[in-house]
Each structure stands twice: as C-alpha cells, then as structure tokens.
Amino acid sequence: MPHADEPESPGTRPSPALVVTVLSSVGLVAALCMTLVVPLVPQLPQLLSTSTATASWVITATLLAGAVATPIAGRLGDMIGKRRVLVATLGLLVLGSVLCAVTDDLVPVLVGRALQGVAVSAVPLGISLMRDTLPPARLGSGIALMSATLGIGGGLGLPLAAVIVEIADWHALFWVAGGLGLAGLVLVAVVIPESSTRSGGRFDAGGAVGLSIGLIGLLLAVSKGGEWGWTSAATLTSAGVAVVALLAWGAYELRVRDPLVDLRLNAQRAVLLPNLISIPVGVAMFTGMVVFPQLLSAPLASGHGLGLSLLVAGLTLAPNGLVMMLMSPVTARISAAWGPRASLRIGLVIIAVAYTAGTFLLSAAWQVSLVIAVIGAGVALAYGSLPALIMRAVPTTRTAAANGLNTLMRSIGTSAASAVAAVVLGASTVRVEGTLVPSMGALQTTLLIAAGCAVLALVVSLAVPNLPEPTEHTEHAGDVASPAPVAVTVVRGRVLHDDGGPAAGARVTLVGHDGRQVAVAPVEADGAFAADPGADRPVLLIAGRTGAQPVAVHLAPGQDTLDRPLVLARGADPFAAVTEVAGTPPTAAAAARCSARS
C-alpha cells in the first residue's frame, strides 16, 4: 500500500463506486451522531442524574464542537492531507462513542458527545476527496450523495435510534455509533487514496481561536436563547461576545498570511451567495424534523395530535432520509444537463411547495410521510448543488476549507430552525392530560416559516453567477462569449536561489490576464511549488521572498509546467524592479512589482 501521503498509482486506484460508497458511509455515520440522542431527550435528566436544563447540553455540546471543528478540519485537510484529517476525525468519533457508552455521568458524556460532533467535518472532507479522486463522470452524483448525508443522517437517525432504545439499553446507541465509526475509519484508511493537492502554508492558530469564540457565542445565543430568555443577560452577553469576536477575527484574517478562512475568496459572489443560501436551506431542512415529531406524538385528545409511539413516529419520518438518498443521482443528472443552479432552484421550489401543502396535510401519518418525503427530495437537490457551485469558484487547494465553511452555514441554519420553532411552538400551546403541546396553529405557522425560508433562498439564488466547470474558461467580448484556452489544472515548477539551492519559504503568485491575483502557493523545502488557479487562466507567475529580488515569468496559453526554475537573487533590494524574462509584458512586470511590495 502506498505511503499515506502519496497518491495511489492508477493500477491500484479504487473504483469510483467504492470511493463514493466509503466516503458517503462515513458522512452518514457522522450525521447520525448529531441526532443520535434525540429519542433520549425526555429521559436524559433521569439517566444522567441532572436537571433538564443541564441535560440539554448533551445535544448542544455536539452542535458547538461540530461548528468549531468543521472549518478547522477543512483548512488542515487542505494543508496536510484530507484523508489524514478525515481518519483523525473518525478516530475522535470512536473515542467519544466509547466514552459515552461506558459511563452514566454527565461530564464524560458531554466530552464524548463533543468528540462525536467533531466528525461532522467528515462531510466537507469527503466532498473534497471526491473532487480529487473521482473521474468527472462520477463526480456529480458522488458529491450530491455526500452532501445529502447531512440530511439523510437526520432522517434515518431518529427511527434507528428509536429502534435501538426500544430493544436495548441506552448505552447501545453509542456502542453502535462507535462500531460504525471504527468500520468507517478502517475503510477510509484502506480504500481511499490521499489527495496530492495541498495548499501548504502555516496553520492559523489565532484565526482558529477567534472563530471558535465567535461561533460558540453565536450558537449559544441561538440555541439557548429560548431556554435562557431572549433578553436575558446570558443570551445578550453571548450574542455580544459573538459580534465582537467575529469582527475582530475578520479584521485579523484579512491581515494574516495564511488565514484559516480566506475572506477575500469567500466574499466573491460565486462563493458568498451559496453560503448565505445554506442558512435558510438549513432552516427548511431541519424544521420538519422539529415540527412533525411533535405532531405525531401529541395525544389524540389534543384534537390534532396523532398519538403515535416514538418508534412509529420515527418510522413515519424515515422516508425523508430514504428519498434524499435516492435523489442524489437525479441531482447529478439535472446539474449535468442544466447546471447546479438549476438543481438548487428546483429543490427550493419543491421545499416551498411541500411545506405550504403540509399545512393542510396533518391529519394522518401517511400524509406526514408524504410531505416529509417530498421535502427530502427538495433538500437533496438543494444540498447536492451547493458544494458543486462553490467548487466551481474556488481553487482545488481550498476545497476542503470552502466546503467546511458551507457545512458550518448549514449548521447555523439548523440551529436557527430549532430556536425559531421553539419560540413559535411555545407561544401557542394547549394543555392535554396535564401536558402542554403545541397548537395546530403554531405547527402550521412554523411550517410556513420554513416555506418562507425556501422562497428567500430561491430569490437569492437568482443572483448566483453561472460559472463554467473548473476545466473550462470563457472570455467575453461585449455580449458574445468565445471559448478561450482551457485553464490548466495545476501549475508546477521550482524556485531556486542564485546559488542553486531551493528557495524554501518563498511564495509564488499567479496573475490572470486582467491583472488580478488568482492563486498563491508556498515553495516547499525542495524548491517545488504547485498552484491551482481554479477556473482562471494565469498568464504570469511571480516568485518572491523577504530579502530577495522578485522574479516573474510569462506562461504560454495552456502551459502548466515551467521548463526551467525561477531563480531568486539573495540580498537584492526586494523593492527593486522585477526581473523581466523573455515574453513578460511591461504591464505584468509592474503588477509583479506591486505584488512584491504588498
């Protein structure tokens, strides 16, 4: 077997079907852990000998850990290897599951649930590994399925957990999760080749701390606001800390050399809008999982409740996850035929229609199954298209971090769904047999809010630009589009000092035909560099480092490998004019000089 950091040779490369199966399976396991304890929520205070408010941290701990870990794991995956980080996150999932399985004490369970939450980063890491591993013909369906596992896990997690709790001790939930996680870890280590696409650079520890503080404050305010009181000191303090921390973090990220999150890249419309859309899509996806269980389990005496057991209610909701799984290849076909924007918009329309119709289809279990299944179809289309849109807009060396941020946006959406549902459902209740249950009006209002979120996302999606596939590039002259040379996948070369030694620590900047920076790559210890320009066609490479005079070279159309190394003169004035090599236009030299000064 090849070394963990080396790509496998074509002869030993696993089949695309096997890659998709393994990566989607681990994504599903990670998603299952997010909803694993939901059937236990009413029993947790007794099981852990604590109060109801304290027991709720068993769910909150997983949410917070997942939100913090996802962007960090994505950046580490881009830097040191996606498979390596994926294996590490699955190892933490197994450790956390075993910790929960062997104890009845609150603190170890909270720690174990936090470790399980880290594994949600398996989804963006898996999507990025698919981009680096799968052939183009299989990539669309693979990404659609992997992305949908976040919803599939929620849809299948509830009935699976209900069955386990019905037939075994509650600790069995965690033994099952640990066993599935261990199986996934072994399969990833044996089957999935490591990606050779790396961004290099240093890990932004300051950015990780700042983002973690901001996210924890934000998610605590959102997820605990209903319990603490929306105007309580705890909620307002959490929100205030989040605002201050995120603003300071943003200012810091714009200055740091290797940011945890490339804000300039993520501020581009092609990346920003899909991420913003992910929030209302997350709200729409999770609202059904909050509202329908309460309807199904409410007593018949309420006049609208269906009085089902936990197990039957879970099975009633199972079509949601099953339909998501079946819709993944459909998402890929629609995206291949009309583009991922079409898949996204069709999915959002389906979600909006399903939730609106659902306000009238609440009188029988089969109606709820039908509505939740149609919602699942819409969510699968929307979730499957979002990573495809983002990966068209970012270099391959940043895919894990970009998808990690997108997954984070979805998590914020699901947290907001829980908070909004808690407020609306708690505002209008009826007392039945000594228990307060949401009124029919409150249930319908919550469903309409989810429909409104889908409509909002649909409106925003109209502004998402239609980018070409990463292997294509189009130049526009007026209103007429004409094909340009195909963009290279990765630009490679070497940078040396004038004494012949490797210029380790230098950086190479790629500049597009319009003078805009399209990628930056670090020079490794042996002097080699590899830079991914994404969908842009670079025409100029600029190499430089502190204490050396920058040097630039002009790339020929379609060129992806330098035929000679770039040589830096040590001790030269770093602000001197850039050495112009044959074929480098004067305007490019000026751009290089500006880049060197910056």
C-alpha positions as CSV (number, residue, x, y, z in Angstrom):
1,M,0.0,0.0,0.0
2,P,1.4,3.5,-0.8
3,H,2.6,5.8,1.9
4,A,-0.3,7.8,3.5
5,D,0.9,11.0,1.9
6,E,1.3,9.5,-1.7
7,P,-1.4,9.1,-4.2
8,E,-2.0,5.6,-5.4
9,S,-0.9,4.6,-8.8
10,P,-3.6,4.2,-11.5
11,G,-3.3,0.4,-11.3
12,T,-4.2,0.3,-7.6
13,R,-6.7,3.2,-7.6
14,P,-10.1,2.0,-6.1
15,S,-13.2,2.0,-8.3
16,P,-15.3,5.2,-8.2
17,A,-18.3,3.3,-6.9
18,L,-16.2,2.1,-3.9
19,V,-14.9,5.6,-3.2
20,V,-18.4,7.0,-3.2
21,T,-19.7,4.2,-1.0
22,V,-17.0,4.5,1.6
23,L,-17.0,8.3,1.8
24,S,-20.8,8.6,1.9
25,S,-21.0,5.9,4.5
26,V,-18.6,7.8,6.9
27,G,-20.5,11.0,6.2
28,L,-23.8,9.2,7.1
29,V,-22.3,7.9,10.3
30,A,-21.1,11.4,11.3
31,A,-24.5,12.9,10.6
32,L,-26.3,10.1,12.5
33,C,-24.3,11.1,15.6
34,M,-25.8,14.6,15.5
35,T,-29.4,13.2,16.1
36,L,-28.5,10.0,17.9
37,V,-29.7,11.1,21.4
38,V,-32.9,12.9,20.3
39,P,-35.1,10.0,21.4
40,L,-33.4,10.1,24.8
41,V,-34.0,13.8,25.4
42,P,-37.0,13.3,27.8
43,Q,-35.1,10.6,29.8
44,L,-31.7,12.3,29.9
45,P,-32.2,14.1,33.3
46,Q,-33.0,10.8,35.0
47,L,-30.4,8.8,33.1
48,L,-27.6,11.3,34.0
49,S,-29.0,12.4,37.4
50,T,-29.2,16.0,36.5
51,S,-31.6,18.8,35.6
52,T,-33.4,19.2,32.4
53,A,-31.6,22.4,31.5
54,T,-28.2,20.8,32.2
55,A,-29.1,17.6,30.3
56,S,-29.8,19.7,27.2
57,W,-26.1,20.3,26.9
58,V,-25.7,16.7,25.7
59,I,-27.1,18.0,22.3
60,T,-25.6,21.5,22.5
61,A,-22.1,20.1,23.1
62,T,-22.2,18.2,19.8
63,L,-23.5,21.2,17.9
64,L,-20.8,23.5,19.2
65,A,-18.0,21.1,18.7
66,G,-19.1,20.4,15.1
67,A,-19.4,24.1,14.3
68,V,-15.9,24.8,15.6
69,A,-14.2,21.8,14.2
70,T,-15.6,21.9,10.7
71,P,-13.7,25.0,9.3
72,I,-10.5,24.0,11.2
73,A,-10.6,20.4,9.9
74,G,-11.2,21.8,6.4
75,R,-8.2,24.0,6.5
76,L,-6.0,21.3,7.9
77,G,-7.2,18.9,5.2
78,D,-6.1,21.4,2.5
79,M,-2.8,21.8,4.2
80,I,-1.6,18.4,5.3
81,G,-3.9,15.9,3.5
82,K,-7.7,15.4,3.6
83,R,-7.6,11.7,4.2
84,R,-5.3,12.1,7.1
85,V,-7.6,14.6,8.8
86,L,-10.7,12.5,8.0
87,V,-9.2,9.5,9.7
88,A,-8.4,11.6,12.7
89,T,-11.9,12.9,13.0
90,L,-13.3,9.4,12.7
91,G,-10.9,8.3,15.5
92,L,-12.3,11.1,17.7
93,L,-15.9,9.9,16.9
94,V,-15.0,6.4,18.0
95,L,-13.3,7.6,21.2
96,G,-16.3,9.8,22.0
97,S,-18.7,7.0,21.4
98,V,-16.9,4.6,23.7
99,L,-16.6,7.3,26.4
100,C,-20.4,7.8,26.3
101,A,-21.0,4.0,26.2
102,V,-19.1,3.2,29.4
103,T,-20.5,5.9,31.8
104,D,-23.6,7.2,33.4
105,D,-22.0,10.5,34.5
106,L,-22.8,13.8,32.8
107,V,-19.3,15.2,32.3
108,P,-17.8,12.2,30.4
109,V,-21.0,12.1,28.3
110,L,-20.6,15.8,27.4
111,V,-17.0,15.2,26.5
112,G,-17.9,12.2,24.4
113,R,-20.7,14.0,22.6
114,A,-18.3,16.9,21.8
115,L,-15.8,14.4,20.3
116,Q,-18.6,12.9,18.2
117,G,-19.5,16.3,17.0
118,V,-16.0,16.9,15.5
119,A,-16.8,14.1,13.0
120,V,-19.3,16.2,11.1
121,S,-16.3,17.6,9.3
122,A,-16.2,14.3,7.5
123,V,-18.7,15.6,5.1
124,P,-16.7,18.5,3.6
125,L,-13.5,16.5,3.7
126,G,-15.3,13.7,1.9
127,I,-16.6,16.1,-0.8
128,S,-13.1,17.4,-1.4
129,L,-11.6,13.9,-1.6
130,M,-14.2,13.0,-4.2
131,R,-13.2,16.0,-6.3
132,D,-9.6,15.0,-6.1
133,T,-10.3,11.3,-6.7
134,L,-13.3,10.7,-8.9
135,P,-13.5,10.9,-12.7
136,P,-15.7,13.8,-14.0
137,A,-18.5,11.3,-15.0
138,R,-18.9,10.2,-11.4
139,L,-18.2,13.4,-9.5
140,G,-21.6,15.0,-9.7
141,S,-23.6,12.1,-8.2
142,G,-20.9,11.4,-5.6
143,I,-20.9,15.0,-4.4
144,A,-24.7,15.1,-4.4
145,L,-24.9,12.0,-2.2
146,M,-22.1,13.0,0.1
147,S,-23.6,16.5,0.6
148,A,-27.1,15.0,1.2
149,T,-25.7,12.7,4.0
150,L,-26.2,15.6,6.4
151,G,-29.9,15.4,5.8
152,I,-30.0,11.7,5.4
153,G,-28.4,11.2,8.7
154,G,-31.1,13.3,10.4
155,G,-33.9,11.5,8.6
156,L,-32.6,8.0,9.3
157,G,-31.1,8.7,12.7
158,L,-34.4,9.2,14.5
159,P,-36.0,5.9,13.6
160,L,-32.7,4.0,14.0
161,A,-32.2,5.4,17.5
162,A,-35.8,4.8,18.4
163,V,-35.5,1.1,17.5
164,I,-32.3,0.7,19.4
165,V,-33.7,2.4,22.5
166,E,-36.8,0.2,22.3
167,I,-34.9,-3.1,22.3
168,A,-31.7,-2.3,24.3
169,D,-30.1,-0.2,27.0
170,W,-29.4,3.4,26.0
171,H,-25.7,2.8,26.0
172,A,-26.2,0.6,23.0
173,L,-26.7,3.7,20.9
174,F,-23.1,4.7,21.5
175,W,-21.7,1.2,21.0
176,V,-23.4,1.1,17.6
177,A,-22.1,4.5,16.7
178,G,-18.6,3.6,17.8
179,G,-18.7,0.3,15.8
180,L,-19.9,2.1,12.7
181,G,-17.2,4.8,13.2
182,L,-14.5,2.2,13.6
183,A,-15.6,0.4,10.4
184,G,-15.6,3.7,8.5
185,L,-12.1,4.6,9.8
186,V,-10.7,1.3,8.6
187,L,-12.3,1.5,5.2
188,V,-11.1,5.1,4.7
189,A,-7.5,4.1,5.7
190,V,-7.5,1.1,3.4
191,V,-9.6,2.2,0.4
192,I,-9.3,6.0,-0.1
193,P,-6.1,7.4,-1.6
194,E,-4.6,10.5,-0.1
195,S,-5.0,13.6,-2.3
196,S,-1.8,15.1,-3.7
197,T,-3.4,18.5,-3.9
198,R,-2.1,20.6,-0.9
199,S,-2.2,24.3,-0.2
200,G,0.8,24.2,2.2
201,G,1.3,27.2,4.5
202,R,1.1,27.6,8.2
203,F,-1.9,26.8,10.4
204,D,-3.7,30.0,11.5
205,A,-4.0,29.3,15.3
206,G,-5.1,32.8,16.1
207,G,-7.8,32.6,13.5
208,A,-9.0,29.3,14.8
209,V,-9.3,30.7,18.4
210,G,-11.1,33.8,17.2
211,L,-13.5,32.0,15.0
212,S,-14.2,29.4,17.8
213,I,-15.0,32.1,20.3
214,G,-17.3,33.9,17.9
215,L,-19.1,30.7,16.8
216,I,-19.6,29.5,20.4
217,G,-21.1,32.8,21.4
218,L,-23.3,32.9,18.3
219,L,-24.6,29.3,18.6
220,L,-25.1,29.6,22.4
221,A,-27.3,32.7,21.9
222,V,-29.3,31.0,19.1
223,S,-29.6,27.5,20.6
224,K,-30.0,28.5,24.3
225,G,-31.9,31.8,23.9
226,G,-35.3,30.2,24.3
227,E,-34.2,28.4,27.5
228,W,-32.3,31.4,29.0
229,G,-34.7,34.1,27.8
230,W,-34.1,36.1,24.6
231,T,-33.5,39.3,26.6
232,S,-31.6,37.6,29.5
233,A,-28.1,38.7,30.4
234,A,-26.7,35.3,29.4
235,T,-28.2,35.5,25.9
236,L,-27.2,39.1,25.3
237,T,-23.7,38.5,26.6
238,S,-23.3,35.5,24.3
239,A,-24.5,37.5,21.3
240,G,-22.3,40.5,22.2
241,V,-19.2,38.3,22.6
242,A,-20.0,36.7,19.2
243,V,-20.3,40.1,17.4
244,V,-17.1,41.5,18.9
245,A,-15.1,38.2,18.4
246,L,-16.3,37.8,14.8
247,L,-15.5,41.4,13.9
248,A,-12.0,41.2,15.4
249,W,-11.5,37.8,13.8
250,G,-12.4,39.2,10.4
251,A,-10.0,42.1,10.7
252,Y,-7.3,39.6,11.8
253,E,-7.9,37.2,8.9
254,L,-7.5,40.0,6.4
255,R,-4.0,40.6,7.6
256,V,-2.6,37.2,8.3
257,R,-0.5,35.5,5.7
258,D,-2.2,32.0,5.7
259,P,-5.7,32.7,7.0
260,L,-7.9,29.9,8.4
261,V,-10.7,31.3,6.2
262,D,-9.8,33.2,3.1
263,L,-12.3,36.0,3.5
264,R,-11.4,37.6,0.2
265,L,-12.1,34.4,-1.7
266,N,-15.3,33.8,0.3
267,A,-16.5,37.3,-0.3
268,Q,-16.7,36.7,-4.0
269,R,-20.3,36.5,-5.2
270,A,-19.9,33.0,-6.5
271,V,-18.9,31.7,-3.0
272,L,-20.7,34.2,-0.7
273,L,-24.2,33.6,-2.1
274,P,-24.2,29.8,-1.9
275,N,-23.0,30.1,1.7
276,L,-25.7,32.6,2.5
277,I,-28.3,30.4,0.8
278,S,-27.2,27.4,3.0
279,I,-28.6,29.1,6.1
280,P,-32.3,29.3,5.1
281,V,-31.9,25.9,3.4
282,G,-30.7,24.5,6.8
283,V,-33.7,26.1,8.4
284,A,-36.0,24.5,5.9
285,M,-34.4,21.1,6.2
286,F,-34.5,20.9,10.0
287,T,-37.9,22.5,10.6
288,G,-39.7,19.3,9.5
289,M,-37.6,17.2,11.9
290,V,-38.7,19.5,14.8
291,V,-42.4,20.0,13.9
292,F,-43.6,16.7,12.6
293,P,-42.4,14.5,15.6
294,Q,-44.4,16.8,18.0
295,L,-47.5,16.4,15.8
296,L,-47.1,12.6,15.6
297,S,-46.5,12.1,19.3
298,A,-49.1,14.6,20.6
299,P,-52.1,12.9,22.3
300,L,-55.2,12.2,20.3
301,A,-57.1,14.2,23.0
302,S,-55.5,17.4,21.7
303,G,-57.7,17.2,18.7
304,H,-54.8,17.3,16.2
305,G,-52.2,15.0,17.6
306,L,-51.8,11.5,16.2
307,G,-50.8,9.8,19.4
308,L,-48.0,7.6,17.9
309,S,-45.2,5.9,19.9
310,L,-41.7,7.1,19.5
311,L,-40.8,4.1,17.3
312,V,-43.8,4.5,15.0
313,A,-43.2,8.3,14.7
314,G,-39.6,7.6,13.8
315,L,-40.6,5.2,11.1
316,T,-43.2,7.6,9.8
317,L,-40.3,10.1,9.2
318,A,-37.9,7.6,7.7
319,P,-39.0,8.4,4.0
320,N,-37.3,11.7,4.4
321,G,-33.8,10.2,4.6
322,L,-34.6,7.4,2.1
323,V,-35.8,9.9,-0.6
324,M,-32.7,12.0,-0.1
325,M,-30.5,9.0,-0.8
326,L,-32.5,8.1,-3.9
327,M,-32.5,11.7,-5.2
328,S,-28.7,12.0,-5.3
329,P,-28.2,10.6,-8.9
330,V,-31.2,12.8,-10.0
331,T,-29.4,15.9,-8.6
332,A,-26.3,14.9,-10.6
333,R,-28.2,14.5,-13.8
334,I,-30.0,17.8,-13.5
335,S,-26.8,19.6,-12.7
336,A,-25.0,17.9,-15.7
337,A,-27.8,18.9,-18.0
338,W,-28.7,22.4,-16.8
339,G,-26.1,23.3,-14.2
340,P,-26.1,23.2,-10.4
341,R,-28.0,26.5,-10.2
342,A,-31.0,24.7,-11.8
343,S,-30.8,21.9,-9.3
344,L,-30.7,24.4,-6.4
345,R,-33.7,26.4,-7.7
346,I,-35.8,23.3,-8.4
347,G,-35.0,22.0,-5.0
348,L,-36.0,25.2,-3.3
349,V,-39.3,25.4,-5.2
350,I,-40.1,21.8,-4.1
351,I,-39.3,22.6,-0.5
352,A,-41.5,25.7,-0.5
353,V,-44.4,23.9,-2.1
354,A,-44.1,20.9,0.2
355,Y,-44.1,23.0,3.4
356,T,-47.1,25.1,2.2
357,A,-49.1,22.0,1.2
358,G,-48.0,20.4,4.5
359,T,-50.0,22.9,6.5
360,F,-53.2,21.1,5.1
361,L,-51.9,17.5,5.3
362,L,-51.5,16.9,9.0
363,S,-54.4,14.7,9.8
364,A,-52.9,11.3,9.2
365,A,-49.5,9.6,9.4
366,W,-49.4,8.8,5.7
367,Q,-49.9,12.4,4.9
368,V,-46.9,13.4,7.1
369,S,-44.8,10.7,5.4
370,L,-45.7,12.0,2.0
371,V,-44.9,15.6,2.9
372,I,-41.6,14.8,4.6
373,A,-40.6,12.6,1.6
374,V,-41.2,15.5,-0.8
375,I,-39.3,17.9,1.5
376,G,-36.4,15.3,1.4
377,A,-36.4,15.4,-2.4
378,G,-36.1,19.2,-2.4
379,V,-33.4,19.2,0.3
380,A,-31.4,16.6,-1.6
381,L,-31.5,18.8,-4.8
382,A,-30.5,21.9,-2.9
383,Y,-27.9,20.3,-0.7
384,G,-26.3,18.4,-3.6
385,S,-25.9,21.5,-5.7
386,L,-24.4,23.9,-3.1
387,P,-20.9,22.2,-3.0
388,A,-20.9,22.0,-6.8
389,L,-21.5,25.7,-7.1
390,I,-18.8,26.5,-4.5
391,M,-16.2,24.2,-6.0
392,R,-16.6,25.9,-9.4
393,A,-15.5,29.1,-7.7
394,V,-12.5,28.1,-5.6
395,P,-9.1,26.5,-6.3
396,T,-8.8,22.8,-5.6
397,T,-6.2,23.6,-2.9
398,R,-9.1,25.3,-1.0
399,T,-12.0,22.9,-1.5
400,A,-12.0,21.3,2.0
401,A,-11.9,24.7,3.7
402,A,-14.6,26.1,1.4
403,N,-16.9,23.1,1.9
404,G,-16.2,23.2,5.6
405,L,-17.5,26.8,5.8
406,N,-20.5,25.8,3.7
407,T,-21.2,23.0,6.2
408,L,-20.9,25.5,9.0
409,M,-23.5,27.7,7.4
410,R,-25.9,24.8,7.2
411,S,-25.3,24.1,10.9
412,I,-26.2,27.7,11.8
413,G,-29.4,27.2,9.8
414,T,-30.4,24.1,11.6
415,S,-29.6,25.8,15.0
416,A,-31.8,28.7,13.9
417,A,-34.6,26.3,12.9
418,S,-34.6,24.8,16.4
419,A,-34.7,28.3,18.0
420,V,-37.4,29.6,15.8
421,A,-39.5,26.5,16.2
422,A,-39.1,26.7,20.0
423,V,-40.3,30.3,20.1
424,V,-43.3,29.8,17.7
425,L,-44.4,26.4,19.1
426,G,-44.0,27.6,22.7
427,A,-46.1,30.7,22.1
428,S,-49.3,28.9,21.4
429,T,-50.0,25.7,23.4
430,V,-52.9,23.6,24.7
431,R,-52.9,21.6,27.9
432,V,-53.8,17.9,27.3
433,E,-53.7,15.4,30.1
434,G,-51.5,17.7,32.2
435,T,-49.0,18.3,29.4
436,L,-48.6,21.3,27.2
437,V,-48.5,20.5,23.5
438,P,-48.2,23.0,20.5
439,S,-51.5,24.1,19.0
440,M,-52.3,23.3,15.4
441,G,-52.0,27.0,14.5
442,A,-48.4,27.0,15.9
443,L,-47.5,23.9,14.0
444,Q,-48.8,25.4,10.7
445,T,-47.1,28.8,11.3
446,T,-43.7,27.0,11.8
447,L,-44.2,25.1,8.5
448,L,-45.0,28.4,6.7
449,I,-41.8,30.0,8.1
450,A,-39.8,27.1,6.6
451,A,-41.6,27.7,3.3
452,G,-40.7,31.4,3.5
453,C,-37.0,30.5,4.1
454,A,-37.1,28.4,0.9
455,V,-38.6,31.3,-1.0
456,L,-36.0,33.6,0.4
457,A,-33.2,31.3,-0.7
458,L,-34.8,31.0,-4.1
459,V,-34.7,34.8,-4.5
460,V,-31.1,35.0,-3.5
461,S,-30.2,32.1,-5.9
462,L,-31.2,34.3,-8.8
463,A,-28.1,36.3,-8.2
464,V,-25.7,33.3,-8.1
465,P,-23.3,33.6,-11.1
466,N,-23.2,30.8,-13.7
467,L,-19.6,29.8,-13.6
468,P,-18.2,27.2,-16.1
469,E,-16.8,23.9,-15.0
470,P,-13.4,24.1,-13.4
471,T,-11.8,22.7,-16.6
472,E,-13.3,25.4,-18.8
473,H,-12.9,29.1,-19.1
474,T,-14.8,31.6,-21.2
475,E,-13.7,35.1,-22.2
476,H,-16.4,37.7,-23.0
477,A,-16.2,40.3,-25.7
478,G,-19.3,42.5,-25.3
479,D,-22.3,40.2,-25.3
480,V,-20.6,37.4,-27.2
481,A,-18.9,34.6,-25.4
482,S,-16.0,32.9,-27.1
483,P,-14.1,29.9,-25.9
484,A,-10.6,30.5,-24.6
485,P,-7.8,28.1,-24.0
486,V,-8.6,25.5,-21.3
487,A,-7.4,26.5,-17.9
488,V,-4.6,24.4,-16.5
489,T,-5.5,22.3,-13.5
490,V,-2.3,22.8,-11.5
491,V,0.7,25.0,-12.4
492,R,4.0,23.4,-11.2
493,G,7.6,24.4,-11.1
494,R,10.6,25.1,-8.9
495,V,12.1,28.2,-7.3
496,L,15.8,28.3,-6.5
497,H,18.3,30.7,-5.0
498,D,21.1,32.0,-7.2
499,D,23.5,29.6,-5.6
500,G,21.4,26.7,-6.9
501,G,19.7,25.8,-3.5
502,P,16.0,25.5,-3.1
503,A,14.2,28.8,-2.1
504,A,12.2,27.2,0.6
505,G,9.7,29.6,2.2
506,A,9.3,31.7,-0.9
507,R,5.8,32.2,-2.4
508,V,4.6,32.1,-6.0
509,T,1.7,34.3,-7.1
510,L,-0.4,33.6,-10.2
511,V,-1.8,36.6,-12.0
512,G,-4.7,36.4,-14.5
513,H,-5.0,38.2,-17.9
514,D,-6.8,41.0,-16.2
515,G,-4.0,41.6,-13.7
516,R,-5.9,40.0,-10.8
517,Q,-4.3,37.6,-8.4
518,V,-5.8,34.2,-8.9
519,A,-3.7,31.9,-6.6
520,V,-0.8,31.9,-4.2
521,A,1.4,28.8,-3.5
522,P,4.2,28.3,-1.0
523,V,7.5,26.9,-2.1
524,E,8.3,23.6,-0.4
525,A,11.6,22.5,1.1
526,D,12.9,21.1,-2.2
527,G,12.0,24.2,-4.1
528,A,8.9,22.8,-5.7
529,F,5.5,24.5,-5.8
530,A,2.1,23.6,-7.1
531,A,-0.6,26.2,-7.5
532,D,-4.2,25.7,-8.6
533,P,-5.7,28.7,-10.5
534,G,-9.2,27.2,-10.4
535,A,-11.3,28.4,-13.4
536,D,-8.9,31.3,-14.2
537,R,-6.2,31.2,-16.8
538,P,-2.9,32.5,-15.4
539,V,-0.6,34.5,-17.6
540,L,2.1,35.5,-15.1
541,L,3.9,33.8,-12.2
542,I,5.7,35.9,-9.7
543,A,8.2,34.4,-7.2
544,G,9.5,36.3,-4.2
545,R,10.6,36.2,-0.6
546,T,11.9,38.5,2.0
547,G,15.5,39.7,1.2
548,A,15.4,38.6,-2.4
549,Q,14.5,40.3,-5.7
550,P,11.2,39.0,-7.1
551,V,11.2,37.3,-10.5
552,A,8.4,36.9,-12.9
553,V,7.7,34.6,-15.9
554,H,5.0,34.7,-18.5
555,L,3.0,31.5,-19.1
556,A,2.1,30.4,-22.6
557,P,-1.6,29.5,-23.2
558,G,-2.3,26.2,-21.6
559,Q,1.2,25.8,-20.1
560,D,1.1,24.0,-16.7
561,T,4.8,23.2,-16.0
562,L,7.8,25.6,-16.1
563,D,10.6,24.3,-18.3
564,R,13.2,26.0,-16.1
565,P,13.3,27.1,-12.5
566,L,12.7,30.6,-11.3
567,V,15.9,32.0,-9.7
568,L,15.9,34.5,-6.8
569,A,18.9,36.7,-6.2
570,R,19.7,36.8,-2.4
571,G,20.4,40.0,-0.7
572,A,18.9,42.1,-3.5
573,D,16.6,45.0,-2.9
574,P,13.1,43.4,-2.5
575,F,11.5,46.5,-3.9
576,A,13.7,46.8,-7.0
577,A,12.2,46.4,-10.4
578,V,11.1,42.8,-11.2
579,T,13.5,41.0,-13.5
580,E,11.6,40.6,-16.8
581,V,12.2,37.4,-18.6
582,A,11.5,36.8,-22.3
583,G,7.9,37.2,-23.1
584,T,6.9,39.1,-20.0
585,P,5.0,42.3,-20.9
586,P,5.9,45.5,-19.2
587,T,2.4,45.8,-17.6
588,A,2.9,42.3,-16.0
589,A,6.2,43.5,-14.6
590,A,4.5,46.4,-13.0
591,A,1.9,44.1,-11.5
592,A,4.6,41.9,-10.1
593,R,6.4,44.9,-8.6
594,C,3.2,45.9,-6.8
595,S,2.6,42.3,-5.6
596,A,6.2,42.2,-4.2
597,R,5.7,45.4,-2.3
598,S,2.4,44.1,-0.8
